[in-house]
Amino acid sequence: MTQGAGQEPVVRTATLRDFRVPPYARVPVQGHAPEPVPTAADATLHLGRAPEPYEPREAPEPREPYEAPEPYDFFAAGSVGPIGTAGATGTAGPAGAVEPSGAVGSGHPGNAFPDDEPPEGYTPTERDLPVINRGDTVQVHVTPVPQPAAARPDGRGPLYVVGDVHGYLDELLEALRAQGIIDENGGWAAGNTRLWFLGDFTDRGPDGIGVIDLVMRLSAEAAAAGGYCKALMGNHELLLIGAKRFGDTPVSSGAGTATFQAAWLLNGGQKHDMDRLQDVHLQWMSRLDSMAEEDGHLLLHSDTTAYLEYGDTIEDVNETVKETLNRNDADEVWDLFRKFTKRFAFRDEEAGPPTVREMLGTYGGNRIVHGHSPIPYLLGQVGTEDGEEGERPQVEGPHLYADGLAIAMDGGVTMAGKLLVVQLPLSA
């Protein structure tokens, strides 16, 4: 009835059935019949009078125990395309693989990465891919991806060094592919591998600027993959920088007056390289380090002791050379180029090993690894660096000398030798 003026509301204490779970919210339990379904009167509070007597309806027949449906064939139903397309769990990845998206049963909790994005350089493994062991789930077959050489215990990748390239781009690409460092399209394929170029990218060969462009690109791609590609300053980088900046400006030379332009042409400078040389190339070359130490290997371009004149530590030498280039003084840059052009400091059987030990004692490391002096030239197989008509030196690999303390890496590609890409340490 309607509550009138001056009447207080009649309050009734709720009974157990007022809190009964509605039938649509119940979960059937196997082996037990569901409770009787209440009528509309059960859910109504009548204010001012006692509720009507409850008369339950007949209980329905118990439901059959739940049985899982037959496995559903996604492909037969046409709801899923080839693996890696819409319909599979997660998002499509390379070669039809499925990237994880917090999948259940994958061995990792959902949303394992912030914003569902894996960290940069992350490569999913088989256990990271969504495999839910139910009959109605597409099973994704994972083909293991070939990996480069095993990483060191400290997590860093294998170490490779490249000898003098001198514009031989095709030979460089072939050598890098043979080591699994790049793929067939020239892209970085070596994961966290560490790659060092020992300098001398241009002059004498057909495409020096193409070589620089490749090294610059691989540097970015390697960093994105968790590795790195770095390069050292060679004497031909100094020569090219000087020829571009100073041209025919006279500089002081021990043999009188000289110019960078004349020296560059005399040492194999290529006009098509100069025509394509841009500011970005000059800036990149000007910032190269002159020496580095990796895994006990002291990496240099030149087999000379001239580095000792520029500092007592690796950091001091690198900083001094960069400052000299930045001052843009033609005579200073010429003196730097002249000293980096010296060679054969470690070749003598008696004087060579002590000289190497002096360098190692100053800058650290157990072995020097250098380019600059072609192996055939070091061994006396060829009279001059450019060789003579009909001479073809036999180079199979790096040259270990100076009581095993020095490794020469210039295979003499300019004299029909070999462009070397080698993993360190050298295998026995």
C-alpha positions in Angstrom: 0.0 0.0 0.0 0.9 3.6 -0.4 2.6 5.3 2.6 0.3 8.0 3.8 0.9 11.2 5.7 1.7 10.7 9.3 2.5 7.1 8.8 5.9 5.7 9.6 7.4 3.1 7.2 7.1 -0.5 8.2 10.6 -2.0 8.4 11.0 -5.7 7.8 14.2 -7.7 8.6 15.5 -9.3 5.4 15.5 -13.1 5.3 18.0 -15.4 3.8 16.1 -15.7 0.5 16.4 -12.0 -0.1 20.1 -12.5 -0.5 19.8 -15.6 -2.7 22.1 -15.5 -5.8 20.1 -15.0 -9.0 20.0 -18.0 -11.2 21.8 -16.3 -14.1 24.9 -15.8 -11.8 25.1 -19.4 -10.6 27.8 -21.8 -11.7 26.4 -25.3 -12.1 28.2 -27.9 -10.0 28.5 -31.4 -11.5 26.4 -33.9 -9.6 24.1 -31.4 -7.8 20.8 -30.1 -8.9 20.4 -26.3 -8.9 18.3 -24.6 -6.2 14.7 -23.8 -7.0 14.2 -20.8 -9.1 12.2 -18.1 -7.1 9.2 -16.3 -8.5 8.9 -12.5 -8.9 7.3 -12.3 -5.5 10.6 -13.5 -3.9 12.4 -10.5 -5.1 9.7 -7.9 -4.0 9.7 -6.2 -0.6 6.1 -5.4 0.5 6.1 -2.5 2.9 3.3 -2.4 5.5 2.4 -6.1 5.5 3.9 -9.5 5.9 5.1 -11.2 2.7 3.0 -13.8 0.9 3.7 -17.4 1.8 6.4 -18.8 -0.4 5.4 -21.6 -2.8 8.3 -22.9 -4.8 7.9 -24.1 -8.3 8.9 -27.6 -9.3 12.7 -28.0 -9.5 14.0 -28.5 -13.1 15.8 -31.6 -14.2 19.5 -31.6 -13.3 21.8 -30.5 -16.1 24.1 -33.0 -17.8 27.8 -32.7 -16.7 29.8 -30.2 -18.7 31.7 -31.6 -21.6 34.3 -29.7 -23.6 33.4 -29.2 -27.3 35.2 -31.0 -30.1 38.5 -29.4 -31.3 37.6 -26.6 -33.7 39.5 -26.5 -37.0 40.3 -22.9 -37.6 41.8 -23.4 -41.0 38.8 -25.5 -42.2 36.5 -22.8 -41.0 38.4 -20.2 -43.0 38.8 -17.9 -39.9 42.6 -17.9 -40.0 45.0 -17.3 -42.8 48.5 -18.5 -43.0 50.5 -18.5 -39.8 51.5 -15.0 -38.9 48.3 -13.4 -40.4 45.2 -12.1 -38.6 43.5 -14.6 -36.3 46.6 -16.0 -34.6 47.4 -15.0 -31.0 49.6 -11.9 -30.9 50.9 -9.9 -33.8 52.6 -11.1 -36.9 56.4 -11.0 -36.8 59.2 -11.8 -39.3 58.9 -14.9 -41.5 55.4 -15.6 -40.2 56.4 -15.9 -36.5 54.0 -14.6 -33.9 55.2 -12.0 -31.5 54.1 -12.4 -27.8 51.5 -10.1 -26.4 51.2 -11.3 -22.8 49.9 -14.7 -23.9 48.7 -17.2 -21.3 50.7 -20.4 -21.1 53.8 -18.9 -22.7 56.0 -19.3 -19.7 55.9 -15.5 -19.0 53.3 -13.4 -17.2 51.0 -11.2 -19.2 52.2 -7.7 -20.0 55.8 -8.8 -19.3 57.1 -5.6 -21.0 55.9 -2.1 -20.3 53.2 -1.0 -22.8 53.4 -4.5 -24.3 56.6 -3.5 -26.1 59.7 -5.7 -25.7 63.0 -3.9 -25.0 65.1 -2.7 -27.9 67.1 -5.4 -29.5 65.0 -8.2 -27.9 64.7 -11.4 -29.9 61.9 -13.7 -28.8 62.8 -17.3 -28.1 60.6 -20.4 -28.5 59.2 -20.3 -25.0 58.2 -16.6 -25.4 55.8 -17.4 -28.2 52.1 -18.1 -27.4 51.4 -21.8 -27.2 48.2 -22.6 -25.3 47.6 -26.3 -25.0 43.9 -26.5 -25.8 42.2 -28.2 -28.6 40.8 -25.1 -30.1 44.1 -23.1 -30.3 46.3 -22.8 -33.4 49.6 -24.4 -32.6 52.5 -22.3 -33.9 55.6 -24.1 -35.0 58.8 -22.2 -34.3 61.8 -22.6 -36.5 65.0 -21.7 -34.6 66.8 -18.7 -36.2 70.6 -19.3 -36.8 72.6 -17.2 -34.3 76.1 -15.8 -34.7 79.0 -17.1 -32.6 78.3 -17.6 -28.9 78.5 -14.6 -26.7 81.2 -14.2 -24.0 80.5 -15.0 -20.4 80.1 -11.2 -19.7 77.3 -11.0 -22.3 79.3 -9.3 -25.0 79.3 -10.7 -28.5 82.2 -12.1 -30.5 84.9 -9.7 -31.7 85.8 -9.3 -35.4 88.3 -7.0 -37.1 88.5 -5.8 -40.7 91.7 -4.9 -42.5 92.3 -2.1 -45.0 89.4 -1.9 -47.6 90.7 0.9 -49.9 87.4 1.3 -51.8 86.9 -2.4 -52.7 83.2 -2.5 -51.7 82.2 -5.7 -53.4 85.1 -7.6 -51.8 84.1 -6.2 -48.4 80.5 -7.3 -48.8 81.6 -10.8 -49.8 83.9 -11.1 -46.8 81.3 -9.9 -44.3 78.7 -12.3 -45.7 81.1 -15.2 -45.5 81.4 -14.5 -41.7 77.6 -14.2 -41.3 77.9 -10.5 -40.2 75.6 -9.2 -42.9 72.8 -10.9 -44.9 72.3 -11.2 -48.6 70.8 -7.6 -48.7 73.8 -6.1 -46.9 72.0 -5.6 -43.6 73.4 -6.3 -40.2 72.8 -10.0 -39.3 75.2 -10.6 -36.4 73.2 -9.6 -33.3 75.5 -8.4 -30.5 78.7 -9.0 -32.5 81.4 -6.4 -32.1 83.0 -5.3 -35.4 86.1 -3.1 -35.8 87.4 -1.6 -39.0 91.1 -0.7 -38.8 90.9 2.3 -41.2 91.8 3.1 -44.8 88.4 3.0 -46.4 89.2 5.0 -49.6 91.8 5.5 -52.4 93.1 3.1 -54.9 89.8 1.1 -55.2 86.6 1.8 -57.1 84.1 2.9 -54.4 85.6 4.4 -51.3 82.6 6.6 -50.5 80.4 3.5 -50.9 82.6 1.8 -48.2 82.2 4.7 -45.8 78.4 4.7 -46.4 78.2 1.0 -45.6 80.2 1.3 -42.4 78.1 4.3 -41.2 74.9 2.3 -41.9 76.2 -0.9 -40.2 77.1 1.2 -37.2 73.5 2.2 -36.7 72.1 -1.2 -37.4 74.5 -3.0 -35.1 73.7 -0.7 -32.3 70.0 -1.3 -32.7 70.7 -5.1 -32.6 72.7 -4.9 -29.3 76.2 -5.0 -30.9 78.4 -2.4 -32.5 80.4 -1.5 -35.6 83.2 0.9 -35.0 86.2 2.2 -37.0 89.7 3.6 -36.5 91.4 6.6 -38.2 93.7 5.5 -40.9 96.3 7.6 -42.7 94.2 7.7 -45.8 91.3 9.2 -43.9 93.7 12.0 -42.8 94.9 12.4 -46.4 91.3 12.7 -47.7 90.3 15.2 -45.0 93.4 17.2 -45.8 92.8 17.1 -49.6 89.3 18.3 -49.1 90.0 21.1 -46.6 93.4 22.4 -47.8 93.6 21.3 -51.5 96.7 22.9 -53.0 97.7 25.0 -50.0 101.5 24.5 -49.5 102.5 22.7 -46.3 105.9 22.2 -44.7 107.4 18.8 -45.5 110.7 17.2 -44.7 111.4 17.1 -48.5 110.4 20.7 -49.0 107.0 22.1 -50.0 104.1 19.7 -50.5 100.3 19.8 -50.8 97.6 17.5 -49.7 96.0 17.4 -53.1 99.3 16.2 -54.7 99.9 13.6 -52.0 96.3 12.4 -52.2 96.6 11.8 -56.0 100.0 10.2 -55.6 98.6 7.7 -53.0 95.7 6.5 -55.2 93.1 9.3 -54.7 90.0 8.8 -56.9 88.2 11.8 -58.4 84.8 10.1 -58.1 85.3 9.7 -54.4 86.1 13.4 -54.0 83.1 14.3 -56.1 80.8 12.3 -53.8 82.4 13.3 -50.5 79.9 15.2 -48.3 80.1 17.0 -45.0 78.6 14.1 -43.2 81.5 11.9 -44.4 84.0 14.5 -43.3 82.4 14.9 -39.9 82.2 11.1 -39.4 85.9 10.6 -40.3 87.0 13.5 -38.1 85.5 11.9 -35.0 87.1 8.5 -35.4 89.3 7.2 -32.6 92.9 6.4 -33.4 93.3 3.4 -31.1 91.2 1.1 -28.9 91.6 -2.0 -26.7 89.3 -4.9 -26.9 89.7 -8.2 -25.1 93.4 -7.8 -24.6 93.9 -6.7 -28.3 95.4 -3.2 -28.8 93.8 -2.1 -32.1 95.8 0.4 -34.3 95.8 1.3 -37.9 99.5 1.8 -38.4 102.4 -0.4 -37.3 104.3 2.6 -36.0 105.4 4.0 -32.6 104.2 7.5 -33.6 101.2 7.1 -31.3 103.5 7.6 -28.4 104.0 11.2 -29.4 100.3 12.0 -28.9 99.7 10.7 -25.3 100.4 8.1 -22.7 96.9 6.6 -22.6 94.5 5.5 -25.3 92.1 8.3 -24.3 94.9 11.0 -24.5 95.9 9.8 -28.0 92.3 9.8 -29.3 91.6 13.3 -27.8 94.9 14.8 -29.1 94.3 13.6 -32.7 90.7 15.0 -32.7 91.9 18.3 -31.3 94.6 18.6 -34.0 92.0 18.0 -36.7 89.6 20.5 -35.2 92.2 23.3 -35.1 92.2 23.1 -38.9 95.9 24.0 -39.3 97.3 22.6 -42.5 100.8 22.1 -41.2 99.6 20.3 -38.1 97.3 18.0 -40.0 100.1 17.3 -42.5 102.5 16.3 -39.6 99.8 14.0 -38.2 99.3 12.4 -41.6 103.1 12.0 -42.2 103.6 10.2 -38.8 100.6 7.9 -39.3 102.1 6.9 -42.6 105.2 5.4 -41.1 105.4 1.6 -40.9 107.4 -1.6 -40.1 108.1 -0.7 -36.5 107.5 -4.3 -35.4 109.0 -6.2 -38.3 112.6 -6.5 -37.3 113.3 -9.9 -35.6 115.4 -8.4 -32.8 114.0 -4.9 -32.4 110.3 -5.7 -33.2 109.2 -7.6 -30.1 110.7 -5.1 -27.6 109.0 -2.3 -29.5 105.6 -4.1 -29.4 106.1 -4.6 -25.6 106.7 -0.9 -25.1 103.5 -0.1 -26.9 101.6 -2.7 -24.9 103.2 -1.5 -21.7 102.0 2.0 -22.3 98.5 1.5 -23.6 97.6 -2.0 -22.4 96.7 -5.2 -24.0 98.5 -8.5 -24.8 98.8 -8.2 -28.6 98.8 -5.4 -31.2 96.4 -5.8 -34.1 97.1 -3.4 -37.0 96.5 -2.8 -40.7 98.3 -0.3 -42.9 101.3 -2.5 -44.1 100.1 -5.1 -46.5 101.1 -8.7 -45.5 102.8 -9.4 -48.8 104.8 -6.2 -48.3 105.7 -7.2 -44.8 106.9 -10.6 -46.0 108.8 -9.2 -48.9 106.6 -11.1 -51.5 106.1 -7.8 -53.4 108.7 -5.1 -54.0 106.3 -2.2 -53.7 102.8 -1.7 -52.2 101.2 -1.5 -55.7 103.1 -4.6 -56.8 104.5 -5.3 -60.3 102.8 -6.7 -63.3 102.1 -10.4 -63.0 102.8 -10.6 -59.2 99.9 -12.1 -57.2 100.7 -12.6 -53.5 99.3 -15.5 -51.7 97.4 -14.4 -48.6 95.3 -16.9 -46.6 94.8 -15.0 -43.4 96.4 -12.6 -40.8 100.1 -12.5 -40.3 101.2 -13.3 -36.7 104.7 -12.1 -36.0 107.0 -10.3 -33.5 107.2 -13.4 -31.2 103.4 -13.7 -31.5 102.8 -10.2 -30.1 101.6 -8.5 -33.4 98.9 -9.4 -35.9 98.9 -7.8 -39.4 95.5 -7.5 -41.0 96.0 -5.8 -44.3 95.7 -8.7 -46.8 96.8 -6.6 -49.7 93.5 -6.3 -51.5 95.0 -3.4 -53.6 97.6 -5.9 -55.0 95.2 -8.7 -55.8 95.6 -10.1 -52.3 92.7 -10.7 -49.9 90.4 -8.5 -47.9 90.5 -9.9 -44.3 87.6 -10.2 -41.9 88.8 -12.2 -38.9 87.4 -13.2 -35.5 89.6 -12.6 -32.5 91.3 -14.2 -30.7 92.9 -16.2 -33.6 92.2 -19.9 -33.5 95.2 -22.2 -33.2 
